[in-house]
Amino acid sequence: MSEWKEYLLDDFIDVVKKTYLPIKGDNFPYIGLEHIEQQTLRLNGVGSSDAVTSQKFMFSSGDVLFGKLRPYFRKVVQPNFSGVCSTDIWVLKARKGHYQNFIKYFVAASDFIETCNIGESGTRMPRADWGYLKDTTWLLPSYEEQKAIAELLSSLDNKIDFLHRNNKTLEQLAETLFRLWFKEGADDNWDELPLGKVFDIGIGRTPPRLEKQWFTMNPDDIKWVSIKDMGSGGLYMSTVSEYLTEDAIKRFNIPIIPKNTVMLSFKMTIGRVAISTERMVSNEAIAHFKQKDKLSPEFLYLFFEII
């Protein structure tokens, strides 16, 4: 391994601010914060510039896009196409002597995200502050090592994407079979029971937002699920953007969600479903269905998905 060198952030990353004013008929791909999944480094969709009404930024294929609003959401992508994006997204390019694909993984790393959180500005809508970040110092490997690191992580990302697509296909097949067996093929002799007879139904809770000491980014604390965390889809919920301290859970009597509990969003964005993979808590827009009997949580998940 070559000797790593210290750089100011501004020495190896350039923020590109090429502005775009909406023109009807351009129909460029548009990426807003809502199109970038939290934590996964993936897009969940793409809009059109025909739908935007205010100034935006332009980006080129291979540029790294970083959501600066609430940076702890870790909204980072590197599109393989050109387009326009929200002004709450930084368009990042590697400066000469540094490898572009490495920048994606650098700004997605926990050290960088934590530094963004420290230097963020704004209380109600906190944003990462480039004025603060540009003077922070970082140890970096040589160009060749940056390239090797990025190629290895990119290979792992490709495998994750492949497994994610396979999982979605299997979930769709399961939903089709469930609909066939338990909805269209339901027997008139089957019993109908209220959900409350089969599950203990609870609702989450949120500590006062202005008291920031209850919310952390520490994986040793308790995962706190919000509707946005459930937005990336998938059967099981394992990744969240925020955690709560044990003190917060005790002080505000926040209900614990046991492992293998079905969660359902029922406010604002209604109908998102996931199964907890460990002990968790949630906000007040999410209901929890704790099993009284030996009914499979996957059964209830599929039931909610097709009704």
ZICOR-V660695 format. One record per residue. PSI is psi in radians with two decimals (NA if undefined). Layout:
BEGIN
psi=<PSI | PSI>
END
This chain:
BEGIN
psi=<2.30 | 2.90 | 2.27 | 2.58 | 2.71 | 2.32 | 2.62 | 2.57 | -0.69 | -0.24 | -0.36 | -0.09 | 2.29 | 2.31 | 2.05 | 2.21 | 1.02 | 1.94 | 2.71 | 2.23 | 2.25 | 2.33 | 2.13 | 2.34 | -0.22 | -0.80 | 0.78 | 2.66 | 2.39 | 2.31 | 2.05 | 3.04 | -0.54 | -0.27 | -0.11 | 2.15 | 2.59 | 2.34 | -0.43 | -0.22 | 0.59 | 2.68 | 2.54 | 0.10 | 3.05 | 2.39 | -2.86 | 2.48 | -0.34 | -0.36 | -0.12 | 2.66 | -0.01 | 3.01 | 2.42 | -3.14 | 2.63 | 2.58 | 2.74 | 2.80 | 2.27 | -0.24 | 2.61 | 2.26 | 2.24 | 2.09 | 1.96 | -0.27 | 2.17 | 1.20 | -0.35 | -0.21 | -0.28 | 0.98 | 1.73 | 2.28 | 2.84 | 1.49 | 2.59 | 0.51 | 2.85 | 2.76 | -2.71 | 2.73 | 2.92 | 2.65 | -0.08 | 0.22 | 2.25 | 2.40 | 2.02 | 2.38 | 2.54 | 2.40 | 2.90 | 2.34 | 0.02 | 2.64 | 2.19 | -0.81 | -0.42 | -0.57 | -0.67 | -0.84 | -0.50 | -0.87 | -0.27 | -0.15 | 2.63 | -0.60 | -0.75 | -0.75 | -0.76 | -0.65 | -0.67 | -0.74 | -0.66 | -0.72 | 0.19 | 2.66 | 2.63 | 2.39 | -0.88 | -0.69 | 1.30 | 2.37 | 2.52 | 2.49 | 1.89 | -0.52 | -0.60 | -0.79 | -0.62 | -0.39 | 0.11 | 2.66 | 2.56 | 2.51 | 2.24 | 2.59 | 3.14 | 2.94 | -0.79 | -0.68 | -0.63 | -0.77 | -0.78 | -0.73 | -0.81 | -0.69 | -0.65 | -0.83 | -0.61 | -0.69 | -0.72 | -0.70 | -0.75 | -0.69 | -0.71 | -0.76 | -0.72 | -0.80 | -0.64 | -0.76 | -0.71 | -0.74 | -0.73 | -0.70 | -0.77 | -0.66 | -0.71 | -0.69 | -0.74 | -0.72 | -0.69 | -0.80 | -0.70 | -0.79 | -0.72 | -0.78 | -0.74 | -0.04 | -1.11 | -0.53 | 0.34 | 2.46 | 2.43 | -0.36 | -0.08 | 2.55 | 2.52 | 2.19 | 2.51 | 2.56 | -0.57 | -0.31 | -0.43 | -0.45 | 2.59 | 2.09 | 2.15 | 2.95 | 2.48 | -3.07 | 2.64 | 2.23 | 2.85 | 2.17 | -0.53 | -0.30 | 1.46 | -0.26 | -0.29 | -0.36 | 2.32 | 3.03 | 0.31 | 2.01 | -0.24 | -0.27 | -3.02 | 2.27 | 2.27 | 1.99 | 2.28 | 2.96 | -0.63 | -0.63 | -0.53 | -0.09 | -0.33 | -0.05 | -3.14 | 2.65 | -0.78 | 2.47 | 1.99 | -0.36 | 2.24 | 2.90 | -0.24 | 2.76 | 2.72 | 2.57 | 2.76 | -0.60 | -0.70 | -0.73 | -0.71 | -0.79 | -0.70 | 0.21 | 0.92 | 2.19 | 2.38 | 2.39 | 1.98 | 2.89 | 2.54 | 0.58 | 2.37 | 2.29 | 2.44 | 2.19 | 2.32 | 0.13 | 2.73 | -1.59 | 1.89 | 2.41 | 0.12 | 2.37 | 2.49 | 2.85 | 2.29 | 2.49 | -0.08 | -3.10 | 2.19 | 3.07 | 2.97 | 3.04 | -3.13 | 0.03 | 0.07 | 2.26 | 2.61 | 2.36 | 1.67 | 2.26 | 2.35 | -0.56 | -2.92 | 0.59 | 2.33 | 2.32 | -0.52 | -0.60 | -0.84 | -0.65 | -0.89 | -0.65 | -0.83 | -0.57 | -0.52 | -0.25 | NA>
END
